[in-house]
């Protein structure tokens, strides 16, 4: 448990500095350092988003930045999306899930690089 907390805090800090989602670092950390399977690490990362998203929504509501209708729509669509993802990951080989996650991380890296090249120093 302590290992997961340390990985989560470290991933959150680095992700905040880089402007990326913490799962991009949290999932590999869980796999490499805690020995979780790719599927378990991704599920843990997704589960960890729930309290963070709720707290963020509550705080942003206090600032007047919460668009409740869009948030409820997105949250409502996330439920069937999560169920479809669970069904898909249960029929795919774990190696396919690992490769898909790696491809996603390469896309994130490409977007970060493209954004860094566009912004003036």
Buried (B, 14 or more C-beta within 10 A) or exposed (E): EEEBEEBBEBBBEBBEEEEBBBBBBBBBBBBEEEEBEBBBBBBBBBEBBEEEBEEEBEEEEEEEEBEEEEBEEEEEEBEEEEEEBEEEBEEEEEEEBBEBBEEEBEEBEEEBEEEEEEEEE
